[in-house]
Amino acid sequence: MKITYSLNLQGEACPYPAIATLDALTQLKSKEILEVLCDCPQSINSIPEDAKNRGFKILQIDQDGPILRFLIQKH
């Protein structure tokens, strides 16, 4: 799996990580993958839900301590 773009939002307070992720997703072309790193606890729910509601595919969600990592693909 080839990550096309990476967005590091560690240290940013909610709701900024979700907003920034949605902005970045609009730039993706078909089949491109965005990696998002953040440490905002609410993002575990908001980022996947927002992405799915807008037609993106959640490929992977990982958590390492407080750090969340999302891989999101445009169809």
All heavy atoms as a GROMACS GRO file, in nm:
protein
  588
    1MET      N    1   0.085  -0.118   0.000
    1MET     CA    2   0.000   0.000   0.000
    1MET      C    3   0.090   0.125   0.000
    1MET      O    4   0.176   0.139   0.085
    1MET     CB    5  -0.088  -0.004   0.125
    1MET     CG    6  -0.177   0.112   0.140
    1MET     SD    7  -0.288   0.114   0.285
    1MET     CE    8  -0.290  -0.050   0.346
    2LYS      N    9   0.068   0.210  -0.097
    2LYS     CA   10   0.151   0.330  -0.110
    2LYS      C   11   0.075   0.452  -0.059
    2LYS      O   12  -0.032   0.486  -0.110
    2LYS     CB   13   0.189   0.351  -0.257
    2LYS     CG   14   0.278   0.470  -0.279
    2LYS     CD   15   0.316   0.481  -0.426
    2LYS     CE   16   0.410   0.598  -0.447
    2LYS     NZ   17   0.342   0.721  -0.481
    3ILE      N   18   0.130   0.516   0.044
    3ILE     CA   19   0.070   0.637   0.100
    3ILE      C   20   0.106   0.754   0.009
    3ILE      O   21   0.224   0.777  -0.022
    3ILE     CB   22   0.120   0.661   0.244
    3ILE    CG1   23   0.069   0.548   0.333
    3ILE    CG2   24   0.074   0.797   0.294
    3ILE    CD1   25   0.130   0.547   0.471
    4THR      N   26   0.005   0.827  -0.035
    4THR     CA   27   0.026   0.939  -0.126
    4THR      C   28   0.062   1.066  -0.049
    4THR      O   29   0.153   1.139  -0.088
    4THR     CB   30  -0.102   0.964  -0.209
    4THR    OG1   31  -0.149   0.840  -0.262
    4THR    CG2   32  -0.076   1.058  -0.324
    5TYR      N   33  -0.011   1.093   0.059
    5TYR     CA   34   0.010   1.214   0.139
    5TYR      C   35   0.007   1.179   0.287
    5TYR      O   36  -0.063   1.085   0.326
    5TYR     CB   37  -0.101   1.318   0.112
    5TYR     CG   38  -0.110   1.361  -0.032
    5TYR    CD1   39  -0.210   1.310  -0.114
    5TYR    CD2   40  -0.019   1.450  -0.085
    5TYR    CE1   41  -0.219   1.348  -0.246
    5TYR    CE2   42  -0.027   1.488  -0.219
    5TYR     CZ   43  -0.127   1.437  -0.298
    5TYR     OH   44  -0.135   1.474  -0.430
    6SER      N   45   0.078   1.257   0.366
    6SER     CA   46   0.078   1.238   0.510
    6SER      C   47   0.048   1.372   0.577
    6SER      O   48   0.103   1.475   0.537
    6SER     CB   49   0.213   1.184   0.557
    6SER     OG   50   0.208   1.151   0.694
    7LEU      N   51  -0.038   1.368   0.676
    7LEU     CA   52  -0.080   1.489   0.748
    7LEU      C   53  -0.054   1.466   0.896
    7LEU      O   54  -0.115   1.378   0.957
    7LEU     CB   55  -0.229   1.513   0.720
    7LEU     CG   56  -0.294   1.642   0.763
    7LEU    CD1   57  -0.226   1.761   0.696
    7LEU    CD2   58  -0.441   1.640   0.727
    8ASN      N   59   0.038   1.542   0.955
    8ASN     CA   60   0.072   1.527   1.096
    8ASN      C   61   0.004   1.639   1.174
    8ASN      O   62   0.042   1.755   1.164
    8ASN     CB   63   0.223   1.532   1.116
    8ASN     CG   64   0.262   1.499   1.259
    8ASN    OD1   65   0.184   1.511   1.352
    8ASN    ND2   66   0.386   1.457   1.277
    9LEU      N   67  -0.098   1.601   1.251
    9LEU     CA   68  -0.176   1.697   1.328
    9LEU      C   69  -0.158   1.677   1.479
    9LEU      O   70  -0.244   1.718   1.557
    9LEU     CB   71  -0.324   1.685   1.290
    9LEU     CG   72  -0.353   1.712   1.143
    9LEU    CD1   73  -0.492   1.667   1.106
    9LEU    CD2   74  -0.333   1.858   1.111
   10GLN      N   75  -0.048   1.617   1.518
   10GLN     CA   76  -0.022   1.594   1.660
   10GLN      C   77  -0.010   1.728   1.732
   10GLN      O   78   0.053   1.821   1.682
   10GLN     CB   79   0.106   1.513   1.679
   10GLN     CG   80   0.093   1.372   1.624
   10GLN     CD   81   0.221   1.294   1.637
   10GLN    OE1   82   0.267   1.271   1.748
   10GLN    NE2   83   0.278   1.254   1.525
   11GLY      N   84  -0.075   1.737   1.847
   11GLY     CA   85  -0.070   1.860   1.925
   11GLY      C   86  -0.182   1.956   1.893
   11GLY      O   87  -0.200   2.056   1.961
   12GLU      N   88  -0.259   1.928   1.788
   12GLU     CA   89  -0.371   2.015   1.750
   12GLU      C   90  -0.496   1.974   1.826
   12GLU      O   91  -0.526   1.856   1.838
   12GLU     CB   92  -0.397   2.007   1.599
   12GLU     CG   93  -0.282   2.054   1.513
   12GLU     CD   94  -0.256   2.203   1.522
   12GLU    OE1   95  -0.344   2.278   1.570
   12GLU    OE2   96  -0.148   2.246   1.480
   13ALA      N   97  -0.571   2.072   1.876
   13ALA     CA   98  -0.693   2.045   1.952
   13ALA      C   99  -0.810   2.022   1.858
   13ALA      O  100  -0.816   2.077   1.748
   13ALA     CB  101  -0.723   2.162   2.044
   14CYS      N  102  -0.904   1.938   1.903
   14CYS     CA  103  -1.027   1.916   1.828
   14CYS      C  104  -1.108   2.045   1.825
   14CYS      O  105  -1.102   2.121   1.920
   14CYS     CB  106  -1.109   1.805   1.894
   14CYS     SG  107  -1.039   1.642   1.864
   15PRO      N  108  -1.176   2.073   1.720
   15PRO     CA  109  -1.205   1.987   1.605
   15PRO      C  110  -1.108   2.005   1.489
   15PRO      O  111  -1.133   1.954   1.380
   15PRO     CB  112  -1.346   2.031   1.564
   15PRO     CG  113  -1.343   2.178   1.587
   15PRO     CD  114  -1.259   2.195   1.713
   16TYR      N  115  -0.996   2.077   1.509
   16TYR     CA  116  -0.907   2.106   1.396
   16TYR      C  117  -0.859   1.982   1.320
   16TYR      O  118  -0.859   1.984   1.197
   16TYR     CB  119  -0.787   2.191   1.441
   16TYR     CG  120  -0.698   2.226   1.325
   16TYR    CD1  121  -0.739   2.320   1.232
   16TYR    CD2  122  -0.578   2.161   1.305
   16TYR    CE1  123  -0.660   2.350   1.122
   16TYR    CE2  124  -0.499   2.190   1.196
   16TYR     CZ  125  -0.540   2.285   1.105
   16TYR     OH  126  -0.462   2.313   0.996
   17PRO      N  127  -0.818   1.871   1.385
   17PRO     CA  128  -0.774   1.755   1.308
   17PRO      C  129  -0.881   1.702   1.211
   17PRO      O  130  -0.850   1.668   1.097
   17PRO     CB  131  -0.740   1.651   1.414
   17PRO     CG  132  -0.698   1.733   1.532
   17PRO     CD  133  -0.792   1.852   1.529
   18ALA      N  134  -1.005   1.700   1.255
   18ALA     CA  135  -1.112   1.652   1.166
   18ALA      C  136  -1.132   1.748   1.048
   18ALA      O  137  -1.147   1.706   0.934
   18ALA     CB  138  -1.242   1.636   1.244
   19ILE      N  139  -1.130   1.878   1.076
   19ILE     CA  140  -1.148   1.978   0.970
   19ILE      C  141  -1.032   1.973   0.870
   19ILE      O  142  -1.053   1.973   0.749
   19ILE     CB  143  -1.162   2.119   1.031
   19ILE    CG1  144  -1.292   2.127   1.112
   19ILE    CG2  145  -1.158   2.227   0.924
   19ILE    CD1  146  -1.303   2.249   1.201
   20ALA      N  147  -0.910   1.967   0.921
   20ALA     CA  148  -0.792   1.963   0.834
   20ALA      C  149  -0.790   1.836   0.751
   20ALA      O  150  -0.750   1.837   0.633
   20ALA     CB  151  -0.665   1.974   0.918
   21THR      N  152  -0.834   1.724   0.810
   21THR     CA  153  -0.840   1.598   0.736
   21THR      C  154  -0.938   1.608   0.620
   21THR      O  155  -0.907   1.569   0.507
   21THR     CB  156  -0.878   1.482   0.829
   21THR    OG1  157  -0.776   1.468   0.930
   21THR    CG2  158  -0.892   1.351   0.753
   22LEU      N  159  -1.056   1.662   0.646
   22LEU     CA  160  -1.156   1.677   0.540
   22LEU      C  161  -1.106   1.768   0.429
   22LEU      O  162  -1.128   1.740   0.311
   22LEU     CB  163  -1.288   1.728   0.596
   22LEU     CG  164  -1.364   1.630   0.684
   22LEU    CD1  165  -1.488   1.696   0.742
   22LEU    CD2  166  -1.401   1.504   0.607
   23ASP      N  167  -1.037   1.875   0.465
   23ASP     CA  168  -0.979   1.965   0.364
   23ASP      C  169  -0.878   1.890   0.277
   23ASP      O  170  -0.877   1.904   0.155
   23ASP     CB  171  -0.911   2.085   0.429
   23ASP     CG  172  -1.010   2.187   0.482
   23ASP    OD1  173  -1.130   2.180   0.445
   23ASP    OD2  174  -0.969   2.274   0.560
   24ALA      N  175  -0.793   1.810   0.341
   24ALA     CA  176  -0.691   1.735   0.267
   24ALA      C  177  -0.756   1.628   0.178
   24ALA      O  178  -0.709   1.605   0.065
   24ALA     CB  179  -0.592   1.671   0.363
   25LEU      N  180  -0.861   1.564   0.226
   25LEU     CA  181  -0.925   1.459   0.148
   25LEU      C  182  -0.982   1.513   0.017
   25LEU      O  183  -0.984   1.442  -0.083
   25LEU     CB  184  -1.036   1.392   0.230
   25LEU     CG  185  -0.989   1.302   0.344
   25LEU    CD1  186  -1.108   1.256   0.428
   25LEU    CD2  187  -0.910   1.183   0.293
   26THR      N  188  -1.028   1.636   0.018
   26THR     CA  189  -1.086   1.693  -0.106
   26THR      C  190  -0.981   1.707  -0.215
   26THR      O  191  -1.016   1.718  -0.332
   26THR     CB  192  -1.152   1.830  -0.080
   26THR    OG1  193  -1.052   1.923  -0.037
   26THR    CG2  194  -1.262   1.820   0.024
   27GLN      N  195  -0.852   1.705  -0.179
   27GLN     CA  196  -0.744   1.719  -0.277
   27GLN      C  197  -0.703   1.586  -0.340
   27GLN      O  198  -0.629   1.584  -0.439
   27GLN     CB  199  -0.621   1.782  -0.211
   27GLN     CG  200  -0.648   1.912  -0.139
   27GLN     CD  201  -0.705   2.019  -0.230
   27GLN    OE1  202  -0.655   2.042  -0.338
   27GLN    NE2  203  -0.812   2.084  -0.186
   28LEU      N  204  -0.748   1.474  -0.282
   28LEU     CA  205  -0.707   1.343  -0.332
   28LEU      C  206  -0.769   1.310  -0.467
   28LEU      O  207  -0.883   1.346  -0.495
   28LEU     CB  208  -0.747   1.232  -0.234
   28LEU     CG  209  -0.682   1.228  -0.096
   28LEU    CD1  210  -0.732   1.108  -0.019
   28LEU    CD2  211  -0.532   1.226  -0.106
   29LYS      N  212  -0.691   1.239  -0.547
   29LYS     CA  213  -0.742   1.182  -0.671
   29LYS      C  214  -0.782   1.037  -0.644
   29LYS      O  215  -0.745   0.981  -0.541
   29LYS     CB  216  -0.634   1.188  -0.779
   29LYS     CG  217  -0.597   1.331  -0.818
   29LYS     CD  218  -0.489   1.329  -0.925
   29LYS     CE  219  -0.456   1.469  -0.970
   29LYS     NZ  220  -0.363   1.537  -0.880
   30SER      N  221  -0.854   0.977  -0.732
   30SER     CA  222  -0.902   0.840  -0.716
   30SER      C  223  -0.787   0.745  -0.682
   30SER      O  224  -0.680   0.750  -0.744
   30SER     CB  225  -0.970   0.794  -0.845
   30SER     OG  226  -1.020   0.664  -0.830
   31LYS      N  227  -0.809   0.662  -0.581
   31LYS     CA  228  -0.717   0.559  -0.531
   31LYS      C  229  -0.600   0.613  -0.450
   31LYS      O  230  -0.520   0.536  -0.398
   31LYS     CB  231  -0.662   0.471  -0.645
   31LYS     CG  232  -0.770   0.404  -0.728
   31LYS     CD  233  -0.852   0.308  -0.646
   31LYS     CE  234  -0.957   0.240  -0.732
   31LYS     NZ  235  -1.060   0.175  -0.657
   32GLU      N  236  -0.587   0.746  -0.436
   32GLU     CA  237  -0.479   0.799  -0.353
   32GLU      C  238  -0.513   0.778  -0.206
   32GLU      O  239  -0.629   0.771  -0.167
   32GLU     CB  240  -0.457   0.948  -0.382
   32GLU     CG  241  -0.392   0.973  -0.516
   32GLU     CD  242  -0.357   1.118  -0.540
   32GLU    OE1  243  -0.425   1.207  -0.488
   32GLU    OE2  244  -0.261   1.141  -0.614
   33ILE      N  245  -0.406   0.768  -0.124
   33ILE     CA  246  -0.421   0.738   0.018
   33ILE      C  247  -0.361   0.851   0.102
   33ILE      O  248  -0.248   0.894   0.079
   33ILE     CB  249  -0.352   0.605   0.053
   33ILE    CG1  250  -0.420   0.491  -0.022
   33ILE    CG2  251  -0.355   0.580   0.205
   33ILE    CD1  252  -0.348   0.358  -0.012
   34LEU      N  253  -0.439   0.895   0.201
   34LEU     CA  254  -0.395   0.997   0.296
   34LEU      C  255  -0.369   0.930   0.430
   34LEU      O  256  -0.454   0.858   0.482
   34LEU     CB  257  -0.504   1.104   0.312
   34LEU     CG  258  -0.479   1.210   0.420
   34LEU    CD1  259  -0.359   1.298   0.384
   34LEU    CD2  260  -0.603   1.295   0.442
   35GLU      N  261  -0.251   0.956   0.487
   35GLU     CA  262  -0.218   0.913   0.622
   35GLU      C  263  -0.237   1.033   0.714
   35GLU      O  264  -0.188   1.142   0.684
   35GLU     CB  265  -0.073   0.867   0.629
   35GLU     CG  266  -0.027   0.835   0.771
   35GLU     CD  267   0.122   0.810   0.780
   35GLU    OE1  268   0.200   0.896   0.731
   35GLU    OE2  269   0.161   0.706   0.834
   36VAL      N  270  -0.311   1.014   0.823
   36VAL     CA  271  -0.333   1.121   0.921
   36VAL      C  272  -0.282   1.073   1.056
   36VAL      O  273  -0.318   0.965   1.102
   36VAL     CB  274  -0.483   1.157   0.932
   36VAL    CG1  275  -0.503   1.268   1.035
   36VAL    CG2  276  -0.540   1.198   0.797
   37LEU      N  277  -0.197   1.155   1.118
   37LEU     CA  278  -0.147   1.129   1.253
   37LEU      C  279  -0.200   1.238   1.345
   37LEU      O  280  -0.188   1.357   1.312
   37LEU     CB  281   0.006   1.132   1.255
   37LEU     CG  282   0.078   1.031   1.167
   37LEU    CD1  283   0.228   1.060   1.165
   37LEU    CD2  284   0.052   0.890   1.214
   38CYS      N  285  -0.261   1.200   1.455
   38CYS     CA  286  -0.308   1.299   1.550
   38CYS      C  287  -0.316   1.238   1.689
   38CYS      O  288  -0.306   1.116   1.706
   38CYS     CB  289  -0.442   1.359   1.508
   38CYS     SG  290  -0.580   1.245   1.515
   39ASP      N  291  -0.331   1.325   1.789
   39ASP     CA  292  -0.340   1.276   1.926
   39ASP      C  293  -0.463   1.333   1.998
   39ASP      O  294  -0.469   1.333   2.120
   39ASP     CB  295  -0.212   1.306   2.004
   39ASP     CG  296  -0.171   1.452   1.999
   39ASP    OD1  297  -0.248   1.535   1.946
   39ASP    OD2  298  -0.062   1.484   2.049
   40CYS      N  299  -0.560   1.378   1.922
   40CYS     CA  300  -0.685   1.429   1.977
   40CYS      C  301  -0.778   1.309   1.999
   40CYS      O  302  -0.815   1.242   1.903
   40CYS     CB  303  -0.747   1.528   1.880
   40CYS     SG  304  -0.910   1.582   1.930
   41PRO      N  305  -0.816   1.279   2.125
   41PRO     CA  306  -0.894   1.158   2.152
   41PRO      C  307  -1.026   1.148   2.076
   41PRO      O  308  -1.067   1.040   2.037
   41PRO     CB  309  -0.920   1.165   2.303
   41PRO     CG  310  -0.823   1.262   2.358
   41PRO     CD  311  -0.785   1.355   2.246
   42GLN      N  312  -1.094   1.261   2.052
   42GLN     CA  313  -1.221   1.257   1.982
   42GLN      C  314  -1.207   1.216   1.836
   42GLN      O  315  -1.303   1.173   1.773
   42GLN     CB  316  -1.292   1.394   1.988
   42GLN     CG  317  -1.336   1.433   2.127
   42GLN     CD  318  -1.232   1.518   2.200
   42GLN    OE1  319  -1.112   1.505   2.177
   42GLN    NE2  320  -1.277   1.604   2.288
   43SER      N  321  -1.086   1.228   1.783
   43SER     CA  322  -1.063   1.196   1.641
   43SER      C  323  -1.087   1.049   1.610
   43SER      O  324  -1.115   1.015   1.495
   43SER     CB  325  -0.920   1.235   1.601
   43SER     OG  326  -0.906   1.375   1.608
   44ILE      N  327  -1.075   0.961   1.709
   44ILE     CA  328  -1.096   0.818   1.685
   44ILE      C  329  -1.236   0.793   1.629
   44ILE      O  330  -1.258   0.700   1.552
   44ILE     CB  331  -1.071   0.734   1.813
   44ILE    CG1  332  -1.067   0.585   1.780
   44ILE    CG2  333  -1.175   0.760   1.918
   44ILE    CD1  334  -0.944   0.537   1.712
   45ASN      N  335  -1.331   0.878   1.663
   45ASN     CA  336  -1.468   0.866   1.612
   45ASN      C  337  -1.496   0.963   1.498
   45ASN      O  338  -1.556   0.926   1.398
   45ASN     CB  339  -1.569   0.890   1.724
   45ASN     CG  340  -1.558   0.786   1.833
   45ASN    OD1  341  -1.547   0.668   1.807
   45ASN    ND2  342  -1.558   0.831   1.958
   46SER      N  343  -1.454   1.088   1.514
   46SER     CA  344  -1.494   1.191   1.418
   46SER      C  345  -1.429   1.176   1.280
   46SER      O  346  -1.498   1.189   1.178
   46SER     CB  347  -1.465   1.330   1.474
   46SER     OG  348  -1.327   1.349   1.498
   47ILE      N  349  -1.300   1.147   1.274
   47ILE     CA  350  -1.234   1.139   1.144
   47ILE      C  351  -1.289   1.024   1.059
   47ILE      O  352  -1.328   1.046   0.944
   47ILE     CB  353  -1.080   1.134   1.159
   47ILE    CG1  354  -1.031   1.273   1.203
   47ILE    CG2  355  -1.013   1.091   1.029
   47ILE    CD1  356  -0.883   1.284   1.230
   48PRO      N  357  -1.296   0.900   1.111
   48PRO     CA  358  -1.352   0.793   1.026
   48PRO      C  359  -1.497   0.818   0.986
   48PRO      O  360  -1.535   0.793   0.871
   48PRO     CB  361  -1.341   0.668   1.114
   48PRO     CG  362  -1.241   0.700   1.218
   48PRO     CD  363  -1.246   0.848   1.238
   49GLU      N  364  -1.578   0.868   1.078
   49GLU     CA  365  -1.719   0.892   1.048
   49GLU      C  366  -1.734   1.000   0.940
   49GLU      O  367  -1.810   0.981   0.844
   49GLU     CB  368  -1.793   0.936   1.175
   49GLU     CG  369  -1.942   0.951   1.154
   49GLU     CD  370  -2.014   0.984   1.283
   49GLU    OE1  371  -1.981   0.925   1.386
   49GLU    OE2  372  -2.105   1.068   1.277
   50ASP      N  373  -1.661   1.110   0.954
   50ASP     CA  374  -1.668   1.217   0.854
   50ASP      C  375  -1.621   1.168   0.717
   50ASP      O  376  -1.681   1.200   0.614
   50ASP     CB  377  -1.583   1.337   0.896
   50ASP     CG  378  -1.641   1.413   1.014
   50ASP    OD1  379  -1.760   1.393   1.047
   50ASP    OD2  380  -1.566   1.493   1.074
   51ALA      N  381  -1.512   1.092   0.716
   51ALA     CA  382  -1.458   1.043   0.588
   51ALA      C  383  -1.556   0.947   0.521
   51ALA      O  384  -1.582   0.958   0.401
   51ALA     CB  385  -1.323   0.975   0.612
   52LYS      N  386  -1.612   0.853   0.597
   52LYS     CA  387  -1.708   0.758   0.540
   52LYS      C  388  -1.831   0.829   0.487
   52LYS      O  389  -1.882   0.795   0.380
   52LYS     CB  390  -1.751   0.656   0.646
   52LYS     CG  391  -1.650   0.549   0.674
   52LYS     CD  392  -1.705   0.451   0.777
   52LYS     CE  393  -1.595   0.372   0.842
   52LYS     NZ  394  -1.644   0.290   0.953
   53ASN      N  395  -1.880   0.928   0.561
   53ASN     CA  396  -1.998   1.003   0.519
   53ASN      C  397  -1.977   1.080   0.389
   53ASN      O  398  -2.072   1.116   0.322
   53ASN     CB  399  -2.044   1.100   0.629
   53ASN     CG  400  -2.105   1.029   0.747
   53ASN    OD1  401  -2.146   0.914   0.738
   53ASN    ND2  402  -2.111   1.096   0.861
   54ARG      N  403  -1.851   1.105   0.356
   54ARG     CA  404  -1.819   1.177   0.233
   54ARG      C  405  -1.768   1.084   0.122
   54ARG      O  406  -1.714   1.128   0.023
   54ARG     CB  407  -1.718   1.287   0.264
   54ARG     CG  408  -1.786   1.404   0.337
   54ARG     CD  409  -1.687   1.497   0.401
   54ARG     NE  410  -1.754   1.609   0.464
   54ARG     CZ  411  -1.811   1.607   0.583
   54ARG    NH1  412  -1.815   1.496   0.654
   54ARG    NH2  413  -1.866   1.715   0.634
   55GLY      N  414  -1.783   0.953   0.145
   55GLY     CA  415  -1.753   0.857   0.040
   55GLY      C  416  -1.610   0.806   0.035
   55GLY      O  417  -1.570   0.744  -0.063
   56PHE      N  418  -1.532   0.830   0.138
   56PHE     CA  419  -1.395   0.781   0.142
   56PHE      C  420  -1.391   0.647   0.215
   56PHE      O  421  -1.480   0.614   0.293
   56PHE     CB  422  -1.303   0.882   0.213
   56PHE     CG  423  -1.287   1.010   0.138
   56PHE    CD1  424  -1.374   1.115   0.158
   56PHE    CD2  425  -1.188   1.025   0.043
   56PHE    CE1  426  -1.363   1.234   0.088
   56PHE    CE2  427  -1.174   1.143  -0.028
   56PHE     CZ  428  -1.262   1.248  -0.006
   57LYS      N  429  -1.286   0.569   0.189
   57LYS     CA  430  -1.271   0.436   0.248
   57LYS      C  431  -1.164   0.440   0.357
   57LYS      O  432  -1.052   0.485   0.333
   57LYS     CB  433  -1.231   0.338   0.138
   57LYS     CG  434  -1.217   0.196   0.186
   57LYS     CD  435  -1.182   0.104   0.070
   57LYS     CE  436  -1.168  -0.039   0.117
   57LYS     NZ  437  -1.128  -0.128   0.008
   58ILE      N  438  -1.200   0.393   0.475
   58ILE     CA  439  -1.104   0.383   0.585
   58ILE      C  440  -1.030   0.251   0.568
   58ILE      O  441  -1.088   0.144   0.580
   58ILE     CB  442  -1.174   0.387   0.722
   58ILE    CG1  443  -1.266   0.508   0.735
   58ILE    CG2  444  -1.072   0.382   0.835
   58ILE    CD1  445  -1.199   0.641   0.716
   59LEU      N  446  -0.901   0.259   0.539
   59LEU     CA  447  -0.821   0.138   0.518
   59LEU      C  448  -0.767   0.082   0.649
   59LEU      O  449  -0.756  -0.039   0.665
   59LEU     CB  450  -0.706   0.167   0.423
   59LEU     CG  451  -0.742   0.217   0.283
   59LEU    CD1  452  -0.617   0.250   0.205
   59LEU    CD2  453  -0.826   0.114   0.210
   60GLN      N  454  -0.732   0.173   0.740
   60GLN     CA  455  -0.667   0.126   0.862
   60GLN      C  456  -0.676   0.234   0.970
   60GLN      O  457  -0.668   0.353   0.940
   60GLN     CB  458  -0.520   0.098   0.831
   60GLN     CG  459  -0.444   0.025   0.937
   60GLN     CD  460  -0.306  -0.016   0.885
   60GLN    OE1  461  -0.287  -0.040   0.767
   60GLN    NE2  462  -0.211  -0.022   0.974
   61ILE      N  463  -0.693   0.190   1.094
   61ILE     CA  464  -0.686   0.279   1.210
   61ILE      C  465  -0.596   0.210   1.312
   61ILE      O  466  -0.620   0.096   1.350
   61ILE     CB  467  -0.825   0.304   1.272
   61ILE    CG1  468  -0.920   0.368   1.171
   61ILE    CG2  469  -0.811   0.392   1.398
   61ILE    CD1  470  -1.064   0.378   1.220
   62ASP      N  471  -0.491   0.280   1.352
   62ASP     CA  472  -0.398   0.227   1.452
   62ASP      C  473  -0.387   0.325   1.566
   62ASP      O  474  -0.399   0.446   1.546
   62ASP     CB  475  -0.257   0.208   1.392
   62ASP     CG  476  -0.254   0.104   1.281
   62ASP    OD1  477  -0.313  -0.003   1.300
   62ASP    OD2  478  -0.194   0.134   1.177
   63GLN      N  479  -0.359   0.273   1.686
   63GLN     CA  480  -0.334   0.359   1.800
   63GLN      C  481  -0.209   0.310   1.870
   63GLN      O  482  -0.195   0.192   1.900
   63GLN     CB  483  -0.452   0.360   1.896
   63GLN     CG  484  -0.433   0.458   2.009
   63GLN     CD  485  -0.561   0.487   2.085
   63GLN    OE1  486  -0.662   0.422   2.066
   63GLN    NE2  487  -0.555   0.584   2.173
   64ASP      N  488  -0.116   0.401   1.893
   64ASP     CA  489   0.008   0.372   1.965
   64ASP      C  490   0.016   0.473   2.079
   64ASP      O  491   0.057   0.588   2.057
   64ASP     CB  492   0.128   0.382   1.872
   64ASP     CG  493   0.259   0.344   1.941
   64ASP    OD1  494   0.254   0.291   2.054
   64ASP    OD2  495   0.365   0.370   1.882
   65GLY      N  496  -0.028   0.434   2.197
   65GLY     CA  497  -0.039   0.529   2.308
   65GLY      C  498  -0.142   0.634   2.270
   65GLY      O  499  -0.252   0.599   2.225
   66PRO      N  500  -0.108   0.761   2.282
   66PRO     CA  501  -0.204   0.866   2.247
   66PRO      C  502  -0.210   0.896   2.097
   66PRO      O  503  -0.298   0.970   2.052
   66PRO     CB  504  -0.152   0.988   2.324
   66PRO     CG  505  -0.005   0.966   2.331
   66PRO     CD  506   0.013   0.816   2.343
   67ILE      N  507  -0.119   0.840   2.019
   67ILE     CA  508  -0.112   0.873   1.876
   67ILE      C  509  -0.207   0.783   1.796
   67ILE      O  510  -0.201   0.661   1.803
   67ILE     CB  511   0.032   0.856   1.822
   67ILE    CG1  512   0.132   0.936   1.905
   67ILE    CG2  513   0.037   0.897   1.674
   67ILE    CD1  514   0.105   1.084   1.914
   68LEU      N  515  -0.292   0.848   1.718
   68LEU     CA  516  -0.383   0.780   1.628
   68LEU      C  517  -0.330   0.793   1.486
   68LEU      O  518  -0.279   0.898   1.448
   68LEU     CB  519  -0.523   0.844   1.635
   68LEU     CG  520  -0.592   0.836   1.769
   68LEU    CD1  521  -0.710   0.932   1.773
   68LEU    CD2  522  -0.638   0.695   1.796
   69ARG      N  523  -0.342   0.685   1.410
   69ARG     CA  524  -0.299   0.686   1.270
   69ARG      C  525  -0.412   0.632   1.185
   69ARG      O  526  -0.461   0.521   1.208
   69ARG     CB  527  -0.175   0.599   1.251
   69ARG     CG  528  -0.125   0.593   1.108
   69ARG     CD  529   0.004   0.510   1.103
   69ARG     NE  530   0.055   0.501   0.970
   69ARG     CZ  531   0.053   0.391   0.894
   69ARG    NH1  532  -0.002   0.280   0.942
   69ARG    NH2  533   0.102   0.391   0.774
   70PHE      N  534  -0.454   0.712   1.088
   70PHE     CA  535  -0.561   0.674   0.996
   70PHE      C  536  -0.505   0.666   0.854
   70PHE      O  537  -0.426   0.751   0.814
   70PHE     CB  538  -0.672   0.780   0.995
   70PHE     CG  539  -0.731   0.809   1.129
   70PHE    CD1  540  -0.682   0.911   1.208
   70PHE    CD2  541  -0.837   0.734   1.177
   70PHE    CE1  542  -0.737   0.939   1.333
   70PHE    CE2  543  -0.893   0.760   1.301
   70PHE     CZ  544  -0.844   0.862   1.378
   71LEU      N  545  -0.546   0.565   0.780
   71LEU     CA  546  -0.519   0.557   0.638
   71LEU      C  547  -0.653   0.563   0.567
   71LEU      O  548  -0.740   0.476   0.589
   71LEU     CB  549  -0.444   0.429   0.602
   71LEU     CG  550  -0.304   0.414   0.660
   71LEU    CD1  551  -0.242   0.283   0.615
   71LEU    CD2  552  -0.215   0.530   0.622
   72ILE      N  553  -0.670   0.665   0.483
   72ILE     CA  554  -0.798   0.691   0.418
   72ILE      C  555  -0.776   0.699   0.268
   72ILE      O  556  -0.684   0.768   0.222
   72ILE     CB  557  -0.860   0.821   0.470
   72ILE    CG1  558  -0.867   0.819   0.623
   72ILE    CG2  559  -0.997   0.846   0.408
   72ILE    CD1  560  -0.900   0.953   0.685
   73GLN      N  561  -0.862   0.631   0.191
   73GLN     CA  562  -0.847   0.628   0.046
   73GLN      C  563  -0.969   0.685  -0.023
   73GLN      O  564  -1.083   0.664   0.019
   73GLN     CB  565  -0.828   0.483   0.000
   73GLN     CG  566  -0.803   0.470  -0.150
   73GLN     CD  567  -0.779   0.326  -0.189
   73GLN    OE1  568  -0.851   0.236  -0.147
   73GLN    NE2  569  -0.678   0.304  -0.271
   74LYS      N  570  -0.941   0.757  -0.132
   74LYS     CA  571  -1.050   0.804  -0.215
   74LYS      C  572  -1.084   0.692  -0.313
   74LYS      O  573  -0.996   0.629  -0.369
   74LYS     CB  574  -1.009   0.930  -0.292
   74LYS     CG  575  -1.122   0.986  -0.376
   74LYS     CD  576  -1.086   1.122  -0.433
   74LYS     CE  577  -1.205   1.179  -0.507
   74LYS     NZ  578  -1.179   1.316  -0.550
   75HIS      N  579  -1.213   0.667  -0.334
   75HIS     CA  580  -1.257   0.561  -0.427
   75HIS      C  581  -1.223   0.595  -0.569
   75HIS      O  582  -1.204   0.703  -0.608
   75HIS     CB  583  -1.408   0.538  -0.416
   75HIS     CG  584  -1.444   0.474  -0.286
   75HIS    ND1  585  -1.415   0.344  -0.255
   75HIS    CD2  586  -1.506   0.524  -0.177
   75HIS    CE1  587  -1.460   0.316  -0.134
   75HIS    NE2  588  -1.515   0.423  -0.084
   0.00000   0.00000   0.00000
